Amino acid sequence: MELNDYLHKDATSLAASIEAAETSAEELISLARQRYDEVNHSINAIVAPLWEYADDQISHGLPDGPLRGIPMSVKNLGQFMKGQVTSAGSRLFAENVADHDSTLVKRYKASGLVIFGKSNTPEFGLATTTEPVLHGPTRNPFNLEYSAGGSSGGAAAAVAAGISPIAHASDGGGSIRIPAGCCGLFGLKPTRGRNPLGPTTLEGWGGLSTTHAITRSVRDSALVLDCSHGEEAGSPYRSKDPSKSFLDLMTRDPGNLRIAYITDPFNGASLDPEVLSIVNETAEILASTGHTVEELTNTFDPDVCKDSHGTLAISHIGAMLQKLEAQTGKPITEKDVERVTWNNFQSSKFISGADYASALNQIHQHGRMVDEIFNDYDLILTPTMACMTPLIGELNTMSDDTDSYLTLLYQMIGFTALINDTGHPAASLPLGACTDGMPVGSQLVAPFGREDLLYQLGFILEQENRFTEKPIL
């Protein structure tokens, strides 16, 4: 197989080529490495290449799974591989060698995926761009002056640049959907409890965070989810299994859907007019294909949305760092972490147990409110972000200008973070671009457990060539 073929095929097609003996796992990992050598010095997507680790997987014999031989990176946050470092983008964990494989990693390996590296992430996944002090910024393959988004920015850049057709990602406030939107890719955040998070941590940020992948195609996302989903011992959440595989469900006709269109960010952030114009076009596309699209007034209290989500996220950052202090017997200082992390750590000390319990109750109330929308509608449409893709350095985690930082942060998570609160599945679809050529994502949200609707509608739009063209550097 030639590199050009590898760059333009999705994982499903590549897996079929391996099955037909038209290519091999050895050839695909060689092509992934060739592409990495060509572009990674420009985009900084993969910060821990593991080519020997990948070669060892292949040489020991890959399982006969549906993704046998397909190269994949794992985000450098939350997922562990025995004998390898997971730094979480932080100097504090730069030598944090794991003594076990995470449940999700085991499932990926069982599917035949070949893990070749760790992708870049901001420190502890706290930012919506990927520019950690430890590893440096990840740049957008559409334009190197722009961010790839975050916190799964390395994952999105690796896929957009063609290093691999799929990349593991995670999402605690938009961290799959935001970088997918920035890089013109399909990114689905699954239902809470759909994919395993353990065994080390069985709940992410009080239920806000979940994990899946950013992909070149819709069918790749469905296939990866088929390989990874299912109950995990000890998990506080259970998500009902689908009636068939997601790949099979994807090709079903969803019929004429009723779609609620919300254009006011849930947290009160300002919406860029150009973003609104592009997502209006998405609404028109959906209406022209037989769906009913009705604009719906946002009834969520923006201050409550910001406070409840922030309280849970900050509390868990504080708990993690307090645990590290207890383990090492050394206090964490301002010099050890980035300014945003330090500010969150200090803020966590003023959050009481009652505050935490109140925030937890509030996010469940938000889930009820979203479910009430689904009493009348099949899906919710919003922009993925309220702003266009920021430039490198625009969201600076070392900045003293907290107000400017938060203003941009809230724009980037204005439509995504609430859906982490509620646990509903949601996907960013690459359905447009702004005047500077950067992609703009449209978010679709489905009822609990209905990833199939997102896949069905996404697959139809993709087959109609509605998706943004992907860059090949």
PyMOL commands that set and color helices and strands:
alter all, ss='L'
color gray80, all
select helices_A, chain A and resi 3-8+11-19+25-43+51-59+91-93+103-110+123-125+153-160+177-182+205-207+218-228+246-250+273-288+302-328+339-348+353-373+402-413+417-422+451-463
alter helices_A, ss='H'
color red, helices_A
select strands_A, chain A and resi 46-49+71-75+114-119+139-140+143-147+166-171+186-189+210-215+258-261+292-295+379-383+426-433+439-445
alter strands_A, ss='S'
color yellow, strands_A
deselect
rebuild
show_as cartoon
